[in-house]
Amino acid sequence: DIIPQPLLDQYLSMTDPARAQTVDTEIAKHCAYSLPGVALTLGRQNWHCLKDTYETLASDVQWKVRRTLAFSIHELAVILGDQLTAADLVPIFNGFLKDLDEVRIGVLKHLYDFLKLLHADKRREYLYQLQEFVVTDNSRNWRFRYELAEQLILILELYNPNDVYDYLRHIALTLCSDKVSEVRWISFKLVVAILQKFYANNANALGLNFINELVVRFRHCSKWVGRQAFAFICQ
């Protein structure tokens, strides 16, 4: 009663491999691109009509199809709400985290948008996985690490100071020593945001420990790049 059944059937049949061979090799990608719009039109109460199609597309052999879904999974999470997201989208999201860099970047670009929709206990599970983003298929893919630093600045608000100290601090320090200056620059802002987080939440002991670590690591660094980093962080 929302859209004609034949139209929906026609859309769902786009994932049929036979059609990709006979009609259009890009048809699955088009299907993936428009899926959030179809989900929005049908409403979350009719998600069961699309669920199987979504899972089929998420495991498509073409990385361009998976990449398209990775870039829109945060939008779909808003449409579906927290319960359906936890049940049906989180497993697919986890799969994308382990995918090719071309797919992972889609998840990474909207990491904050997706994580903020999850319950706090579910969100905590991702603390362990965030450091996996530091490792890429191609080490020259510096924009990946830059994007990670940008997202972490936003993500800080989702976790308590102790979690930030135990997990995110290590990632920030690693990024501060990156070979690419652009990554280091954004990472200095991340370090300062972490310090602001500690002091805004009265976690003064954690803040002091972190400052001492920065002094040892950068102020007394034998390389000028490290000492320069300290000057920029102070600035």
C-alpha positions, -999 to 999 in steps of 0.1 A, spaced: 0 0 0 31 23 -1 45 14 -35 31 -10 -61 43 -46 -54 55 -52 -90 77 -21 -87 93 -34 -55 97 -69 -70 115 -53 -100 138 -34 -77 146 -65 -55 154 -85 -86 183 -62 -94 206 -83 -72 201 -114 -94 235 -123 -109 219 -133 -142 206 -98 -147 241 -84 -141 253 -105 -170 225 -98 -194 211 -64 -185 239 -42 -170 271 -51 -151 266 -20 -129 230 -28 -119 239 -41 -84 258 -8 -78 227 12 -88 206 -9 -65 230 -4 -36 231 34 -43 193 38 -41 186 14 -12 185 40 16 159 59 -4 138 28 -9 142 20 29 130 55 38 100 52 15 90 18 29 96 28 65 113 8 92 82 -14 97 88 -28 62 125 -33 65 119 -71 63 112 -66 26 147 -53 20 168 -71 46 178 -101 24 185 -78 -6 207 -56 16 227 -86 29 231 -99 -7 245 -66 -18 268 -64 13 285 -96 2 286 -88 -35 319 -98 -52 323 -63 -67 340 -40 -41 322 -10 -57 289 -23 -46 301 -29 -10 318 5 -11 285 22 -20 268 5 10 296 14 33 292 51 25 255 51 33 252 26 62 251 55 87 221 70 68 203 36 69 209 34 106 191 66 111 161 53 91 160 19 109 165 31 145 187 16 172 171 -19 176 172 -28 139 206 -13 135 220 -34 163 204 -66 149 209 -62 112 234 -35 104 261 -40 130 272 -74 116 275 -59 81 293 -28 95 318 -52 112 323 -70 79 331 -36 61 356 -29 89 377 -58 77 372 -52 39 394 -36 13 406 0 20 382 12 -8 353 -1 13 367 7 48 370 44 39 332 46 34 327 34 70 356 55 83 343 88 68 310 84 88 323 65 118 311 91 143 277 93 127 273 55 130 288 50 165 267 77 181 235 58 171 246 27 190 239 20 227 269 28 250 277 -9 257 277 -18 220 297 13 212 324 3 237 331 -29 217 346 -7 189 372 8 211 394 -22 205 389 -21 167 396 16 161 433 10 161 429 -13 132 423 17 110 459 28 115 469 -2 94 461 1 57 466 -21 26 488 6 12 509 26 36 510 55 11 473 59 16 479 87 41 444 102 36 430 72 54 450 80 85 441 117 82 404 108 81 409 86 111 423 115 131 394 138 120 368 112 131 385 106 164 382 143 173 345 139 170 343 104 186 360 117 218 326 129 231 311 93 229 336 78 254 345 85 290 380 99 299 393 65 311 384 48 278 400 77 259 431 73 279 433 35 276 425 32 239 424 64 219 455 80 234 477 53 218 462 59 184 467 97 187 504 93 196 510 69 167 494 94 143 515 122 157 546 104 145 533 98 110 556 101 80 532 125 63 530 161 77 493 165 69 485 136 92 508 149 119 491 183 118 456 170 123 469 146 150 482 175 170 447 189 171 435 154 182 460 154 211 448 188 222 412 177 220 420 147 242 436 170 268 405 193 267 384 162 272 403 152 303 402 186 319 366 193 310 356 161 328 379 169 359 401 139 350 431 160 360 453 130 369 449 116 334 456 150 318 488 153 338 499 118 329 493 126 292 512 159 294 542 141 310 540 115 282 540 143 255 570 159 272 590 127 273 580 116 238 583 149 219 600 176 240 630 154 247 630 137 212 664 134 196 649 143 162 639 179 155 606 167 140 595 155 175 605 187 192 587 207 165 556 186 172 558 196 208 559 232 199 529 229 176 509 210 204 518 238 229 507 264 203 
